[in-house]
Amino acid sequence: MRLDELEAEVSLLVNQMTNQPEDQYELYLQLRQKMSELRAFGMPVPADFVKFEEELEREFSRRR
């Protein structure tokens, strides 16, 4: 999968999290999976995605 395709999928997931807050945790897991794919292929992960991932990790770890 190309970098621009993965970035588009990540952007879509972020948008869905905003518009469908009841599914946030499931979407968060999908987001982490897509970002892991980027990393596994040695592709750069945009800094704003990394920051968003860290913020979500903190939020969901507090909820547990």
PyMOL Python script that loads the backbone (N, CA, C, O; Angstrom):
from pymol import cmd

cmd.read_pdbstr("""\
ATOM      1  N   MET A   1       0.846  -1.175   0.000  1.00  0.00           N
ATOM      2  CA  MET A   1       0.000   0.000   0.000  1.00  0.00           C
ATOM      3  C   MET A   1       0.891   1.237   0.000  1.00  0.00           C
ATOM      4  O   MET A   1       1.914   1.277   0.682  1.00  0.00           O
ATOM      5  N   ARG A   2       0.501   2.220  -0.753  1.00  0.00           N
ATOM      6  CA  ARG A   2       1.294   3.441  -0.859  1.00  0.00           C
ATOM      7  C   ARG A   2       1.076   4.347   0.350  1.00  0.00           C
ATOM      8  O   ARG A   2       0.046   4.288   1.020  1.00  0.00           O
ATOM      9  N   LEU A   3       2.073   5.180   0.604  1.00  0.00           N
ATOM     10  CA  LEU A   3       2.028   6.095   1.739  1.00  0.00           C
ATOM     11  C   LEU A   3       0.801   6.993   1.673  1.00  0.00           C
ATOM     12  O   LEU A   3       0.115   7.179   2.678  1.00  0.00           O
ATOM     13  N   ASP A   4       0.519   7.547   0.509  1.00  0.00           N
ATOM     14  CA  ASP A   4      -0.627   8.454   0.418  1.00  0.00           C
ATOM     15  C   ASP A   4      -1.943   7.739   0.678  1.00  0.00           C
ATOM     16  O   ASP A   4      -2.879   8.347   1.196  1.00  0.00           O
ATOM     17  N   GLU A   5      -2.032   6.450   0.326  1.00  0.00           N
ATOM     18  CA  GLU A   5      -3.239   5.682   0.617  1.00  0.00           C
ATOM     19  C   GLU A   5      -3.405   5.461   2.116  1.00  0.00           C
ATOM     20  O   GLU A   5      -4.501   5.611   2.656  1.00  0.00           O
ATOM     21  N   LEU A   6      -2.300   5.098   2.790  1.00  0.00           N
ATOM     22  CA  LEU A   6      -2.355   4.900   4.239  1.00  0.00           C
ATOM     23  C   LEU A   6      -2.678   6.200   4.961  1.00  0.00           C
ATOM     24  O   LEU A   6      -3.466   6.214   5.907  1.00  0.00           O
ATOM     25  N   GLU A   7      -2.070   7.284   4.515  1.00  0.00           N
ATOM     26  CA  GLU A   7      -2.355   8.582   5.138  1.00  0.00           C
ATOM     27  C   GLU A   7      -3.822   8.952   4.945  1.00  0.00           C
ATOM     28  O   GLU A   7      -4.445   9.504   5.851  1.00  0.00           O
ATOM     29  N   ALA A   8      -4.376   8.654   3.778  1.00  0.00           N
ATOM     30  CA  ALA A   8      -5.789   8.937   3.532  1.00  0.00           C
ATOM     31  C   ALA A   8      -6.676   8.102   4.453  1.00  0.00           C
ATOM     32  O   ALA A   8      -7.680   8.597   4.965  1.00  0.00           O
ATOM     33  N   GLU A   9      -6.312   6.844   4.664  1.00  0.00           N
ATOM     34  CA  GLU A   9      -7.081   5.988   5.565  1.00  0.00           C
ATOM     35  C   GLU A   9      -7.007   6.504   7.002  1.00  0.00           C
ATOM     36  O   GLU A   9      -8.009   6.506   7.716  1.00  0.00           O
ATOM     37  N   VAL A  10      -5.832   6.935   7.417  1.00  0.00           N
ATOM     38  CA  VAL A  10      -5.673   7.479   8.766  1.00  0.00           C
ATOM     39  C   VAL A  10      -6.516   8.750   8.910  1.00  0.00           C
ATOM     40  O   VAL A  10      -7.189   8.939   9.924  1.00  0.00           O
ATOM     41  N   SER A  11      -6.478   9.600   7.915  1.00  0.00           N
ATOM     42  CA  SER A  11      -7.280  10.830   7.957  1.00  0.00           C
ATOM     43  C   SER A  11      -8.762  10.508   8.039  1.00  0.00           C
ATOM     44  O   SER A  11      -9.506  11.167   8.765  1.00  0.00           O
ATOM     45  N   LEU A  12      -9.190   9.505   7.302  1.00  0.00           N
ATOM     46  CA  LEU A  12     -10.591   9.089   7.350  1.00  0.00           C
ATOM     47  C   LEU A  12     -10.963   8.604   8.746  1.00  0.00           C
ATOM     48  O   LEU A  12     -12.036   8.934   9.251  1.00  0.00           O
ATOM     49  N   LEU A  13     -10.093   7.830   9.369  1.00  0.00           N
ATOM     50  CA  LEU A  13     -10.361   7.343  10.723  1.00  0.00           C
ATOM     51  C   LEU A  13     -10.464   8.498  11.716  1.00  0.00           C
ATOM     52  O   LEU A  13     -11.341   8.502  12.580  1.00  0.00           O
ATOM     53  N   VAL A  14      -9.580   9.465  11.593  1.00  0.00           N
ATOM     54  CA  VAL A  14      -9.624  10.633  12.480  1.00  0.00           C
ATOM     55  C   VAL A  14     -10.941  11.371  12.290  1.00  0.00           C
ATOM     56  O   VAL A  14     -11.569  11.787  13.264  1.00  0.00           O
ATOM     57  N   ASN A  15     -11.355  11.533  11.057  1.00  0.00           N
ATOM     58  CA  ASN A  15     -12.621  12.195  10.763  1.00  0.00           C
ATOM     59  C   ASN A  15     -13.791  11.408  11.350  1.00  0.00           C
ATOM     60  O   ASN A  15     -14.712  12.002  11.910  1.00  0.00           O
ATOM     61  N   GLN A  16     -13.766  10.106  11.231  1.00  0.00           N
ATOM     62  CA  GLN A  16     -14.829   9.273  11.785  1.00  0.00           C
ATOM     63  C   GLN A  16     -14.880   9.388  13.304  1.00  0.00           C
ATOM     64  O   GLN A  16     -15.964   9.370  13.886  1.00  0.00           O
ATOM     65  N   MET A  17     -13.722   9.506  13.954  1.00  0.00           N
ATOM     66  CA  MET A  17     -13.698   9.639  15.410  1.00  0.00           C
ATOM     67  C   MET A  17     -14.408  10.908  15.837  1.00  0.00           C
ATOM     68  O   MET A  17     -15.060  10.945  16.880  1.00  0.00           O
ATOM     69  N   THR A  18     -14.279  11.942  15.031  1.00  0.00           N
ATOM     70  CA  THR A  18     -14.926  13.211  15.332  1.00  0.00           C
ATOM     71  C   THR A  18     -16.433  13.114  15.130  1.00  0.00           C
ATOM     72  O   THR A  18     -17.210  13.641  15.926  1.00  0.00           O
ATOM     73  N   ASN A  19     -16.834  12.440  14.065  1.00  0.00           N
ATOM     74  CA  ASN A  19     -18.242  12.385  13.701  1.00  0.00           C
ATOM     75  C   ASN A  19     -19.004  11.242  14.360  1.00  0.00           C
ATOM     76  O   ASN A  19     -20.234  11.271  14.406  1.00  0.00           O
ATOM     77  N   GLN A  20     -18.307  10.250  14.865  1.00  0.00           N
ATOM     78  CA  GLN A  20     -18.950   9.094  15.494  1.00  0.00           C
ATOM     79  C   GLN A  20     -18.307   8.817  16.851  1.00  0.00           C
ATOM     80  O   GLN A  20     -17.638   7.797  17.015  1.00  0.00           O
ATOM     81  N   PRO A  21     -18.494   9.694  17.812  1.00  0.00           N
ATOM     82  CA  PRO A  21     -17.799   9.535  19.096  1.00  0.00           C
ATOM     83  C   PRO A  21     -18.151   8.250  19.837  1.00  0.00           C
ATOM     84  O   PRO A  21     -17.372   7.792  20.673  1.00  0.00           O
ATOM     85  N   GLU A  22     -19.304   7.663  19.547  1.00  0.00           N
ATOM     86  CA  GLU A  22     -19.673   6.423  20.226  1.00  0.00           C
ATOM     87  C   GLU A  22     -18.768   5.260  19.813  1.00  0.00           C
ATOM     88  O   GLU A  22     -18.683   4.265  20.531  1.00  0.00           O
ATOM     89  N   ASP A  23     -18.098   5.371  18.679  1.00  0.00           N
ATOM     90  CA  ASP A  23     -17.208   4.327  18.185  1.00  0.00           C
ATOM     91  C   ASP A  23     -15.736   4.691  18.350  1.00  0.00           C
ATOM     92  O   ASP A  23     -14.879   4.087  17.705  1.00  0.00           O
ATOM     93  N   GLN A  24     -15.435   5.649  19.186  1.00  0.00           N
ATOM     94  CA  GLN A  24     -14.076   6.169  19.268  1.00  0.00           C
ATOM     95  C   GLN A  24     -13.038   5.108  19.582  1.00  0.00           C
ATOM     96  O   GLN A  24     -11.968   5.102  18.973  1.00  0.00           O
ATOM     97  N   TYR A  25     -13.321   4.220  20.507  1.00  0.00           N
ATOM     98  CA  TYR A  25     -12.293   3.245  20.881  1.00  0.00           C
ATOM     99  C   TYR A  25     -11.984   2.303  19.722  1.00  0.00           C
ATOM    100  O   TYR A  25     -10.818   2.025  19.443  1.00  0.00           O
ATOM    101  N   GLU A  26     -13.009   1.818  19.056  1.00  0.00           N
ATOM    102  CA  GLU A  26     -12.791   0.940  17.898  1.00  0.00           C
ATOM    103  C   GLU A  26     -12.010   1.660  16.809  1.00  0.00           C
ATOM    104  O   GLU A  26     -11.103   1.083  16.209  1.00  0.00           O
ATOM    105  N   LEU A  27     -12.351   2.900  16.556  1.00  0.00           N
ATOM    106  CA  LEU A  27     -11.646   3.685  15.548  1.00  0.00           C
ATOM    107  C   LEU A  27     -10.201   3.946  15.975  1.00  0.00           C
ATOM    108  O   LEU A  27      -9.293   3.951  15.145  1.00  0.00           O
ATOM    109  N   TYR A  28     -10.000   4.160  17.264  1.00  0.00           N
ATOM    110  CA  TYR A  28      -8.646   4.348  17.803  1.00  0.00           C
ATOM    111  C   TYR A  28      -7.795   3.107  17.524  1.00  0.00           C
ATOM    112  O   TYR A  28      -6.637   3.220  17.121  1.00  0.00           O
ATOM    113  N   LEU A  29      -8.374   1.925  17.741  1.00  0.00           N
ATOM    114  CA  LEU A  29      -7.629   0.693  17.479  1.00  0.00           C
ATOM    115  C   LEU A  29      -7.280   0.566  16.003  1.00  0.00           C
ATOM    116  O   LEU A  29      -6.180   0.134  15.657  1.00  0.00           O
ATOM    117  N   GLN A  30      -8.209   0.939  15.137  1.00  0.00           N
ATOM    118  CA  GLN A  30      -7.936   0.909  13.702  1.00  0.00           C
ATOM    119  C   GLN A  30      -6.842   1.914  13.336  1.00  0.00           C
ATOM    120  O   GLN A  30      -5.981   1.635  12.501  1.00  0.00           O
ATOM    121  N   LEU A  31      -6.890   3.070  13.965  1.00  0.00           N
ATOM    122  CA  LEU A  31      -5.870   4.094  13.727  1.00  0.00           C
ATOM    123  C   LEU A  31      -4.488   3.567  14.110  1.00  0.00           C
ATOM    124  O   LEU A  31      -3.526   3.729  13.360  1.00  0.00           O
ATOM    125  N   ARG A  32      -4.399   2.948  15.259  1.00  0.00           N
ATOM    126  CA  ARG A  32      -3.119   2.381  15.699  1.00  0.00           C
ATOM    127  C   ARG A  32      -2.612   1.325  14.720  1.00  0.00           C
ATOM    128  O   ARG A  32      -1.415   1.247  14.443  1.00  0.00           O
ATOM    129  N   GLN A  33      -3.530   0.518  14.201  1.00  0.00           N
ATOM    130  CA  GLN A  33      -3.150  -0.509  13.238  1.00  0.00           C
ATOM    131  C   GLN A  33      -2.579   0.119  11.970  1.00  0.00           C
ATOM    132  O   GLN A  33      -1.547  -0.329  11.471  1.00  0.00           O
ATOM    133  N   LYS A  34      -3.231   1.138  11.450  1.00  0.00           N
ATOM    134  CA  LYS A  34      -2.756   1.794  10.228  1.00  0.00           C
ATOM    135  C   LYS A  34      -1.395   2.454  10.458  1.00  0.00           C
ATOM    136  O   LYS A  34      -0.524   2.403   9.590  1.00  0.00           O
ATOM    137  N   MET A  35      -1.217   3.066  11.612  1.00  0.00           N
ATOM    138  CA  MET A  35       0.055   3.704  11.904  1.00  0.00           C
ATOM    139  C   MET A  35       1.157   2.657  12.081  1.00  0.00           C
ATOM    140  O   MET A  35       2.312   2.902  11.731  1.00  0.00           O
ATOM    141  N   SER A  36       0.802   1.508  12.618  1.00  0.00           N
ATOM    142  CA  SER A  36       1.766   0.411  12.726  1.00  0.00           C
ATOM    143  C   SER A  36       2.189  -0.076  11.351  1.00  0.00           C
ATOM    144  O   SER A  36       3.347  -0.436  11.138  1.00  0.00           O
ATOM    145  N   GLU A  37       1.234  -0.085  10.411  1.00  0.00           N
ATOM    146  CA  GLU A  37       1.566  -0.465   9.042  1.00  0.00           C
ATOM    147  C   GLU A  37       2.568   0.519   8.440  1.00  0.00           C
ATOM    148  O   GLU A  37       3.530   0.114   7.788  1.00  0.00           O
ATOM    149  N   LEU A  38       2.337   1.798   8.659  1.00  0.00           N
ATOM    150  CA  LEU A  38       3.274   2.800   8.165  1.00  0.00           C
ATOM    151  C   LEU A  38       4.670   2.530   8.709  1.00  0.00           C
ATOM    152  O   LEU A  38       5.652   2.523   7.966  1.00  0.00           O
ATOM    153  N   ARG A  39       4.743   2.307  10.013  1.00  0.00           N
ATOM    154  CA  ARG A  39       6.036   2.060  10.652  1.00  0.00           C
ATOM    155  C   ARG A  39       6.679   0.775  10.143  1.00  0.00           C
ATOM    156  O   ARG A  39       7.888   0.732   9.913  1.00  0.00           O
ATOM    157  N   ALA A  40       5.871  -0.273   9.966  1.00  0.00           N
ATOM    158  CA  ALA A  40       6.398  -1.560   9.519  1.00  0.00           C
ATOM    159  C   ALA A  40       7.008  -1.475   8.126  1.00  0.00           C
ATOM    160  O   ALA A  40       7.967  -2.182   7.817  1.00  0.00           O
ATOM    161  N   PHE A  41       6.458  -0.623   7.302  1.00  0.00           N
ATOM    162  CA  PHE A  41       6.986  -0.445   5.954  1.00  0.00           C
ATOM    163  C   PHE A  41       8.082   0.605   5.893  1.00  0.00           C
ATOM    164  O   PHE A  41       8.569   0.947   4.816  1.00  0.00           O
ATOM    165  N   GLY A  42       8.470   1.117   7.067  1.00  0.00           N
ATOM    166  CA  GLY A  42       9.525   2.111   7.116  1.00  0.00           C
ATOM    167  C   GLY A  42       9.113   3.467   6.568  1.00  0.00           C
ATOM    168  O   GLY A  42       9.954   4.290   6.205  1.00  0.00           O
ATOM    169  N   MET A  43       7.816   3.684   6.514  1.00  0.00           N
ATOM    170  CA  MET A  43       7.301   4.952   5.994  1.00  0.00           C
ATOM    171  C   MET A  43       7.257   5.982   7.111  1.00  0.00           C
ATOM    172  O   MET A  43       7.045   5.635   8.272  1.00  0.00           O
ATOM    173  N   PRO A  44       7.452   7.215   6.774  1.00  0.00           N
ATOM    174  CA  PRO A  44       7.381   8.254   7.808  1.00  0.00           C
ATOM    175  C   PRO A  44       5.945   8.432   8.297  1.00  0.00           C
ATOM    176  O   PRO A  44       4.998   8.426   7.511  1.00  0.00           O
ATOM    177  N   VAL A  45       5.812   8.588   9.592  1.00  0.00           N
ATOM    178  CA  VAL A  45       4.502   8.854  10.184  1.00  0.00           C
ATOM    179  C   VAL A  45       4.444  10.354  10.452  1.00  0.00           C
ATOM    180  O   VAL A  45       5.280  10.884  11.183  1.00  0.00           O
ATOM    181  N   PRO A  46       3.476  11.034   9.873  1.00  0.00           N
ATOM    182  CA  PRO A  46       3.382  12.482  10.085  1.00  0.00           C
ATOM    183  C   PRO A  46       3.324  12.832  11.571  1.00  0.00           C
ATOM    184  O   PRO A  46       2.650  12.158  12.350  1.00  0.00           O
ATOM    185  N   ALA A  47       4.026  13.875  11.952  1.00  0.00           N
ATOM    186  CA  ALA A  47       4.130  14.272  13.356  1.00  0.00           C
ATOM    187  C   ALA A  47       2.770  14.536  13.985  1.00  0.00           C
ATOM    188  O   ALA A  47       2.569  14.228  15.160  1.00  0.00           O
ATOM    189  N   ASP A  48       1.833  15.099  13.231  1.00  0.00           N
ATOM    190  CA  ASP A  48       0.526  15.362  13.817  1.00  0.00           C
ATOM    191  C   ASP A  48      -0.228  14.065  14.100  1.00  0.00           C
ATOM    192  O   ASP A  48      -1.022  14.010  15.038  1.00  0.00           O
ATOM    193  N   PHE A  49       0.008  13.017  13.298  1.00  0.00           N
ATOM    194  CA  PHE A  49      -0.604  11.719  13.576  1.00  0.00           C
ATOM    195  C   PHE A  49      -0.017  11.113  14.850  1.00  0.00           C
ATOM    196  O   PHE A  49      -0.741  10.542  15.666  1.00  0.00           O
ATOM    197  N   VAL A  50       1.298  11.243  15.011  1.00  0.00           N
ATOM    198  CA  VAL A  50       1.969  10.711  16.206  1.00  0.00           C
ATOM    199  C   VAL A  50       1.442  11.424  17.448  1.00  0.00           C
ATOM    200  O   VAL A  50       1.140  10.783  18.455  1.00  0.00           O
ATOM    201  N   LYS A  51       1.336  12.731  17.376  1.00  0.00           N
ATOM    202  CA  LYS A  51       0.837  13.500  18.511  1.00  0.00           C
ATOM    203  C   LYS A  51      -0.598  13.094  18.847  1.00  0.00           C
ATOM    204  O   LYS A  51      -0.944  12.930  20.017  1.00  0.00           O
ATOM    205  N   PHE A  52      -1.423  12.934  17.824  1.00  0.00           N
ATOM    206  CA  PHE A  52      -2.811  12.529  18.031  1.00  0.00           C
ATOM    207  C   PHE A  52      -2.873  11.133  18.651  1.00  0.00           C
ATOM    208  O   PHE A  52      -3.671  10.889  19.556  1.00  0.00           O
ATOM    209  N   GLU A  53      -2.036  10.222  18.167  1.00  0.00           N
ATOM    210  CA  GLU A  53      -1.987   8.873  18.716  1.00  0.00           C
ATOM    211  C   GLU A  53      -1.615   8.914  20.202  1.00  0.00           C
ATOM    212  O   GLU A  53      -2.217   8.207  21.010  1.00  0.00           O
ATOM    213  N   GLU A  54      -0.636   9.731  20.561  1.00  0.00           N
ATOM    214  CA  GLU A  54      -0.215   9.845  21.962  1.00  0.00           C
ATOM    215  C   GLU A  54      -1.328  10.413  22.831  1.00  0.00           C
ATOM    216  O   GLU A  54      -1.542   9.942  23.948  1.00  0.00           O
ATOM    217  N   GLU A  55      -2.037  11.415  22.333  1.00  0.00           N
ATOM    218  CA  GLU A  55      -3.150  12.007  23.079  1.00  0.00           C
ATOM    219  C   GLU A  55      -4.256  10.982  23.307  1.00  0.00           C
ATOM    220  O   GLU A  55      -4.810  10.895  24.403  1.00  0.00           O
ATOM    221  N   LEU A  56      -4.577  10.206  22.270  1.00  0.00           N
ATOM    222  CA  LEU A  56      -5.605   9.183  22.404  1.00  0.00           C
ATOM    223  C   LEU A  56      -5.176   8.092  23.373  1.00  0.00           C
ATOM    224  O   LEU A  56      -5.983   7.603  24.164  1.00  0.00           O
ATOM    225  N   GLU A  57      -3.905   7.710  23.313  1.00  0.00           N
ATOM    226  CA  GLU A  57      -3.396   6.689  24.225  1.00  0.00           C
ATOM    227  C   GLU A  57      -3.569   7.135  25.679  1.00  0.00           C
ATOM    228  O   GLU A  57      -4.000   6.356  26.529  1.00  0.00           O
ATOM    229  N   ARG A  58      -3.230   8.388  25.950  1.00  0.00           N
ATOM    230  CA  ARG A  58      -3.407   8.909  27.317  1.00  0.00           C
ATOM    231  C   ARG A  58      -4.885   8.898  27.713  1.00  0.00           C
ATOM    232  O   ARG A  58      -5.233   8.492  28.822  1.00  0.00           O
ATOM    233  N   GLU A  59      -5.739   9.343  26.810  1.00  0.00           N
ATOM    234  CA  GLU A  59      -7.175   9.393  27.112  1.00  0.00           C
ATOM    235  C   GLU A  59      -7.747   8.024  27.387  1.00  0.00           C
ATOM    236  O   GLU A  59      -8.466   7.842  28.369  1.00  0.00           O
ATOM    237  N   PHE A  60      -7.443   7.052  26.541  1.00  0.00           N
ATOM    238  CA  PHE A  60      -8.015   5.724  26.725  1.00  0.00           C
ATOM    239  C   PHE A  60      -7.370   4.972  27.879  1.00  0.00           C
ATOM    240  O   PHE A  60      -8.020   4.117  28.480  1.00  0.00           O
ATOM    241  N   SER A  61      -6.129   5.254  28.206  1.00  0.00           N
ATOM    242  CA  SER A  61      -5.510   4.579  29.349  1.00  0.00           C
ATOM    243  C   SER A  61      -6.111   5.088  30.658  1.00  0.00           C
ATOM    244  O   SER A  61      -6.154   4.347  31.640  1.00  0.00           O
ATOM    245  N   ARG A  62      -6.573   6.332  30.690  1.00  0.00           N
ATOM    246  CA  ARG A  62      -7.242   6.869  31.889  1.00  0.00           C
ATOM    247  C   ARG A  62      -8.618   6.248  32.078  1.00  0.00           C
ATOM    248  O   ARG A  62      -9.092   6.124  33.207  1.00  0.00           O
ATOM    249  N   ARG A  63      -9.260   5.858  30.991  1.00  0.00           N
ATOM    250  CA  ARG A  63     -10.619   5.308  31.051  1.00  0.00           C
ATOM    251  C   ARG A  63     -10.644   3.875  31.554  1.00  0.00           C
ATOM    252  O   ARG A  63     -11.682   3.404  32.019  1.00  0.00           O
ATOM    253  N   ARG A  64      -9.533   3.181  31.470  1.00  0.00           N
ATOM    254  CA  ARG A  64      -9.517   1.757  31.853  1.00  0.00           C
ATOM    255  C   ARG A  64      -9.594   1.591  33.326  1.00  0.00           C
ATOM    256  O   ARG A  64      -9.592   0.464  33.822  1.00  0.00           O
TER     257      ARG A  64
END
""", "prot")
cmd.dss("prot")
cmd.show_as("cartoon", "prot")
cmd.util.cbc("prot")
cmd.orient("prot")
